[in-house]
Amino acid sequence: MIIEKSKNEVSSPTLTPSTKSFKMIGKTMFGLEEILAEELRNLGAQDIEPINRAVAFTGTMETLYKANYCCRTALAILKPFAEFEANNEQELYDNVNQIKWEQIMDVDCTFFIESAANSKIFTNSYYAALKTKDAIVDRFRRMFGRRPTIETENADYKFNLHITNNKVTLLMNSSGDSLHKRGYRQGVGIAPINEVLAAGLIQLSGWKADSNFYDPMCGSGTLLIEAAMYANNIPAQYYRKKFGFMKWKNYTPSEWKSVKEKADRNIKDFDYEICGCDIDRNVLEQAEKNLRFTKLHHDVCLYHDSFQNQDAPEGECMIITNPPYGERITIDDLNSLYSSIGDKFKSFGNGKTAWLITSDFRAMKNIGLKPSRKIQLYNGALECRFLKFDLYDGSKKAKYQNDEDYK
Ligand SMILES: C[S@@+](CC[C@H](N)C(=O)[O-])C[C@H]1O[C@@H](n2cnc3c(N)ncnc32)[C@H](O)[C@@H]1O
């Protein structure tokens, strides 16, 4: 555990020797904490503790590289490096100003601070970030007569400022851009699902890549690509080139290369079918572009059709889908769409399991099948349910339309 408590002697987080163990925080989405904890466990992380929308753990720089490269459900891997109390703005400024920022970043670099505050003292997290920025640049100005600049996109260094009451924590963002930016998106539809959420749904469903996979409303193909990457053991960030830690002073390219090569050696073939269907030809063209970029287009087939006309692959199959939620569609149409989803699921029969994520609590009742599991998740700001339907010959429809069945 290396959260430094001292006001004056906060050692540089970017100088930690690669063999030394330190605390990290993996940020994720609500409901995916246990999945991320399991992913970290499989990578050999220690002291794993799921917390709200995050997982705390310890490990070395090698663990940090692995977590960034392999965790499908992490949004960012953060490294706490300063913790202190501040009872007013001046104390925040003074404590931040005393940190040896010149050991962390060069004067000519760019940086950005993301902030979150749950505090009666610091009611405006944006303002707290501004004070923190002032304290950093004033220190540089005093020492060098120049200062690093703020950059909102593509900053060299990203810091997170967390304030709970009077307890302030500063963290380095080792990922840089959010890890949902996998690097494979060449085109999107109107409402693409977040890649981290898609990967989370696949793991929450319990699919072990031991059967076929089908998304009947696949849009630009996010669930299909995440399923294919998972099934082939392709690391989550295989297509991404840039990470925040690459600017750190203790970044060791050879160690990073070895982490990557080791993970890439586990890529394997997948023997089942992965298929998607969508009614919109334009969005399928985006899916095709994304699949070609990943070179997974030979492994995934796309059907341009209405899902009502399309059957799932034969035999055992995991079906996961993200239908429209009703932002651009009338309620009547939406009710009948969800009703026909229920009809279609019912027609699949034995050997298939279907999961559906939606934020439309009214429309989902029209599915008319009783879900065997309901998981609360968020798609951005939208509260959703991820519903499981065990399908069997003669699944009963039109019986389960109570709110309680779906909530
Ligand atoms: C929320 S989007 C799916 C987004 C997708 N998960 C992605 O990441 O791009 C819903 C999709 O359902 C498709 N859709 C709507 N009605 C359909 C139908 N009857 N048959 C097949 N697809 C349909 C839409 O064209 C749209 O692409």
The ligand as an ORCA input file, in Angstrom:
! r2SCAN-3c Opt
* xyz 0 1
  C     -29.647      0.314    -29.901
  S     -29.308     -0.160    -31.532
  C     -28.110     -1.446    -31.351
  C     -26.728     -0.860    -31.245
  C     -25.634     -1.896    -31.279
  N     -25.594     -2.680    -30.073
  C     -24.292     -1.210    -31.532
  O     -23.404     -1.287    -30.683
  O     -24.155     -0.536    -32.571
  C     -30.713     -1.055    -32.002
  C     -30.664     -1.629    -33.409
  O     -31.858     -2.380    -33.640
  C     -32.094     -2.341    -35.029
  N     -33.488     -2.771    -35.278
  C     -34.643     -2.133    -34.983
  N     -35.696     -2.874    -35.370
  C     -35.207     -4.011    -35.922
  C     -35.785     -5.185    -36.493
  N     -37.102     -5.326    -36.583
  N     -34.961     -6.158    -36.936
  C     -33.610     -6.025    -36.842
  N     -33.010     -4.942    -36.318
  C     -33.791     -3.946    -35.866
  C     -31.805     -0.896    -35.393
  O     -31.564     -0.777    -36.786
  C     -30.578     -0.600    -34.527
  O     -29.394     -0.781    -35.252
*
